[in-house]
Amino acid sequence: MNIENLIDEYKKGNLSVEDHIKSTIDKIEADTLNAYISVDGDGAINKARELDQKLKNGEKLGKLFGIPVVVKDNISYDQMRMTCASKMLEDFTPIFNATVVENLIKEDAIIVAKSNMDEFAMGGRGESSYFGPTKNPLDESRVPGGSSSGSAVAVAKDDVLISLGTDTGGSVRCPASYCNIIGYKPTYSLMSRSGVVSMANTLDQVSLFAKNIEDIRVLANTTSSPDPKDMTSILEKYDYKYEDYDFKGKKIGYINTSSNLYKGIEDTVGKDYEKALNQLKELGAELEEVKLEYAKYANPVYNVVMSSEVSSNMSRFDGVRFGYQADKYENVEELFVKSRSEGLGEEVQRRIALGTMYLSANDDQKIYKKGLKIRSLIRNELEDLFKEYDFIITPTTTNLAPKLGEANDDPLSDFRSDGFNVIVNLAGMCGISLPVRKGLSGSVQLIADRFEDNNLLNASEKFLRSINEN
């Protein structure tokens, strides 16, 4: 089943929107993996009844007519809480919709639930949520990846066909890899960030989950739009359209996983990566090894840039204007300290502290400024590569999904596993995580230059069809 087939079932009268939404709500409410924070059962069913009547009246139907969608809980929807999986916003309900949510509603999609996530999108495992960790549907003893953990799980276990997450340094591609589905991070600016709680403004991008490229394409066409409320958004509508992609004569740069530059890649991930490379060769692509000289510094650069922006963005959560407020305090300073200490989790506090240090005026922000310079070198390196290559391919993550609680004493492990993901965000480019085989396995990431998203999706579709046939 995909979006097109499901809408056809509605049109033929084989299935009502109401019945399908009721079935979806039943699956969500029976969830045992802690994938959801809020569910809008009554609201979703009422909307489904309206859409059934719309169909009977012969009115024009939207591109996502009757399609249930799960949305990450840092994206504003005025019919449900937006907690960011934090005690700080446990009871907060927004008064407006994010632009991407408005775009979904205009095309007759139905928002059924808000998904669990790492607190304020800070984490790579789905374990830092105030509401508890999310479990991996492929192996419940393992993490699903993060920070968009619940949105990935919702698609992976077939509760919904599509879901929205956000990706700051692999937060959609990582859980897509760990849960063996597709995770697409668009070029920075294609998705409006209005109504999305910022973690790191220059890195964040609303991103998409599905099990097939056709659904990714429909969802991308729906959610992407220019937005006067977001000064970083595109000025004209981007058009995603299907074209049969031919790999013959296309040049793809790949990294050598046995090179000293890329230590720490698990054997299973490396073998699945080799399988993908061989499949691309069979499709006619020319593969050439590339060495990402500056990109090997991507993790520390990402850590500096991201933490600095986190420190700035999180300053608004002070216990005064909205959110959690401490019960007892003697003065305003104590109110700030107690509210933030009690309302924010360990991982969030750690990143705020790091960012505050990087932005310190005492040393003229030397670390932060150096990070920005190396970020420019990483972006320039990738831009130069794309003058010669159509795509770059890497493993999505360096490892398979770890066990729950396995690396709680190593806060840097998430950054290491996402090393190939963060270069995409630092450069503002597009990337997609693609499964190589079924089950718990390694995935590969295809990276393309800015605004080459259409080619990226078409190439991904051709690759997936080929690898599934074999």
MOBEL-V33045 format. One record per backbone hydrogen bond with DSSP energy under -0.5 kcal/mol. NH is the residue of the N-H (numbers start at 1). CO is the residue of the C=O. E is the energy in kcal/mol with one decimal. If there is no record, write none. Layout:
[[NH:CO:E] [NH:CO:E]]
This chain:
[[6:2:-2.6] [7:3:-2.4] [8:4:-1.9] [9:5:-2.0] [10:6:-1.8] [11:7:-2.4] [12:8:-2.4] [13:9:-0.6] [13:10:-1.1] [14:9:-1.6] [15:9:-1.1] [20:16:-2.0] [21:17:-2.7] [22:18:-2.6] [23:19:-2.2] [24:20:-2.3] [25:21:-2.9] [26:22:-2.3] [27:23:-1.9] [28:24:-2.3] [29:25:-2.9] [30:26:-1.1] [31:28:-1.5] [37:114:-2.7] [38:114:-1.5] [40:112:-2.5] [41:39:-0.6] [44:40:-2.4] [45:41:-2.2] [46:42:-2.5] [47:43:-2.1] [48:44:-2.1] [49:45:-2.0] [50:46:-1.8] [51:47:-2.1] [52:48:-2.3] [53:49:-1.9] [54:50:-2.0] [55:51:-2.2] [56:52:-2.0] [57:53:-2.1] [58:55:-1.3] [59:54:-1.9] [64:107:-1.9] [65:62:-1.5] [66:108:-2.2] [67:64:-2.3] [68:66:-0.6] [69:110:-2.7] [70:162:-1.1] [71:113:-2.3] [72:164:-1.1] [73:115:-1.3] [75:72:-1.8] [76:195:-2.6] [80:77:-1.9] [82:92:-2.6] [84:73:-2.0] [86:83:-1.5] [88:343:-1.4] [89:83:-0.5] [89:86:-0.7] [90:87:-1.3] [92:89:-1.8] [94:80:-0.6] [98:76:-2.7] [99:194:-1.7] [102:98:-2.5] [103:99:-2.4] [104:100:-1.6] [105:101:-2.6] [106:102:-2.4] [107:103:-0.9] [107:104:-0.6] [108:105:-1.9] [109:104:-2.3] [110:67:-2.4] [111:109:-0.5] [112:69:-2.2] [112:110:-0.7] [113:69:-0.9] [114:38:-2.4] [115:71:-2.2] [116:35:-2.6] [118:147:-1.5] [120:84:-2.7] [121:118:-2.8] [122:119:-2.2] [123:121:-0.8] [130:85:-2.6] [132:129:-1.5] [134:126:-2.1] [135:33:-2.2] [136:139:-0.6] [136:142:-2.0] [139:136:-0.7] [142:139:-2.6] [143:402:-2.6] [144:125:-0.7] [144:134:-0.5] [145:125:-1.1] [146:124:-1.2] [148:171:-1.9] [149:147:-1.6] [150:116:-2.0] [151:116:-0.5] [152:148:-1.6] [153:149:-2.3] [154:150:-2.4] [155:151:-1.2] [156:152:-2.7] [157:153:-2.4] [158:155:-1.8] [159:154:-2.0] [160:154:-1.4] [162:68:-0.6] [163:209:-1.3] [164:70:-2.4] [165:207:-2.8] [167:205:-2.6] [174:170:-3.1] [176:172:-1.8] [177:173:-2.1] [178:174:-2.6] [179:175:-2.1] [180:176:-0.6] [180:177:-0.8] [181:176:-2.6] [182:210:-2.3] [183:433:-1.4] [184:208:-2.6] [185:183:-0.5] [185:431:-3.1] [186:184:-0.6] [188:428:-1.2] [190:187:-2.2] [196:193:-2.0] [197:74:-2.6] [197:195:-0.5] [203:200:-2.2] [204:200:-2.5] [205:167:-0.6] [207:165:-2.4] [208:184:-2.2] [209:163:-2.1] [210:182:-1.5] [216:212:-1.5] [217:213:-2.8] [218:214:-2.1] [219:215:-2.6] [220:216:-2.7] [221:217:-2.4] [222:218:-1.4] [223:219:-2.7] [224:220:-2.3] [225:190:-1.0] [227:234:-0.6] [230:227:-2.0] [233:230:-1.9] [234:189:-2.0] [240:238:-0.7] [241:239:-0.6] [245:243:-0.6] [247:245:-0.6] [249:284:-1.4] [250:247:-2.4] [252:250:-0.5] [252:286:-3.0] [253:391:-2.5] [254:288:-2.3] [255:393:-0.9] [257:255:-0.8] [259:256:-1.9] [262:259:-1.5] [263:260:-0.6] [265:262:-0.6] [266:264:-0.5] [266:398:-2.8] [270:266:-2.4] [271:267:-2.5] [272:268:-2.2] [273:269:-2.0] [274:270:-2.1] [275:271:-2.0] [276:272:-1.8] [277:273:-2.2] [278:274:-2.4] [279:275:-1.8] [280:276:-2.1] [281:277:-1.9] [282:278:-2.0] [283:279:-1.5] [284:281:-1.5] [285:280:-2.3] [286:250:-3.3] [287:285:-0.6] [288:252:-2.2] [290:254:-2.9] [292:290:-0.6] [293:291:-1.6] [296:292:-1.0] [297:294:-2.1] [298:295:-2.0] [301:297:-2.1] [302:298:-3.2] [303:299:-2.6] [304:300:-2.0] [305:301:-2.7] [306:302:-2.9] [307:303:-1.9] [308:304:-2.0] [309:305:-2.1] [310:306:-2.5] [311:307:-2.5] [312:308:-1.7] [313:309:-2.7] [314:310:-2.9] [315:312:-0.9] [316:313:-1.0] [317:314:-1.5] [318:316:-1.5] [319:322:-0.6] [324:88:-2.1] [335:331:-2.0] [336:332:-2.4] [337:333:-2.4] [338:334:-2.8] [339:335:-2.4] [340:336:-2.3] [341:337:-2.4] [342:338:-2.6] [343:339:-2.1] [344:340:-1.6] [349:345:-2.4] [350:346:-2.4] [351:347:-2.0] [352:348:-2.3] [353:349:-2.4] [354:350:-2.3] [355:351:-2.6] [356:352:-2.6] [357:353:-1.9] [358:354:-2.5] [359:355:-1.9] [360:357:-1.4] [363:360:-0.7] [364:361:-1.3] [365:360:-1.9] [366:363:-1.1] [368:358:-0.9] [369:365:-2.7] [370:366:-2.4] [371:367:-2.3] [372:368:-2.0] [373:369:-1.7] [374:370:-2.3] [375:371:-2.2] [376:372:-1.8] [377:373:-1.6] [378:374:-2.4] [379:375:-2.4] [380:376:-2.6] [381:377:-2.3] [382:378:-2.1] [383:379:-2.5] [384:380:-2.2] [385:381:-1.8] [386:382:-2.2] [387:384:-0.8] [388:385:-1.6] [389:385:-2.7] [390:251:-2.8] [391:251:-1.2] [392:447:-1.9] [393:253:-2.8] [394:445:-2.1] [396:443:-2.1] [398:417:-1.2] [404:141:-2.7] [406:403:-2.1] [408:405:-0.9] [410:407:-2.0] [413:410:-1.8] [416:412:-1.7] [417:413:-2.1] [418:414:-1.3] [419:416:-1.4] [421:418:-1.0] [422:418:-1.9] [423:419:-0.5] [424:421:-1.2] [425:421:-1.0] [426:422:-2.7] [427:423:-1.6] [428:424:-0.7] [428:425:-0.5] [429:424:-2.0] [430:448:-1.4] [431:185:-2.2] [432:446:-1.9] [433:183:-2.8] [434:432:-0.5] [434:444:-3.2] [436:442:-0.8] [441:439:-0.7] [444:434:-2.4] [445:394:-3.6] [446:432:-2.1] [446:444:-0.5] [447:392:-2.9] [447:445:-0.5] [448:430:-2.3] [452:449:-1.9] [456:452:-2.2] [457:453:-2.5] [458:454:-2.3] [459:455:-2.7] [460:456:-2.1] [461:457:-2.3] [462:458:-1.9] [463:459:-2.4] [464:460:-2.7] [465:461:-2.2] [466:462:-2.0] [467:463:-2.6] [468:464:-2.3] [469:465:-1.6] [470:466:-0.9]]
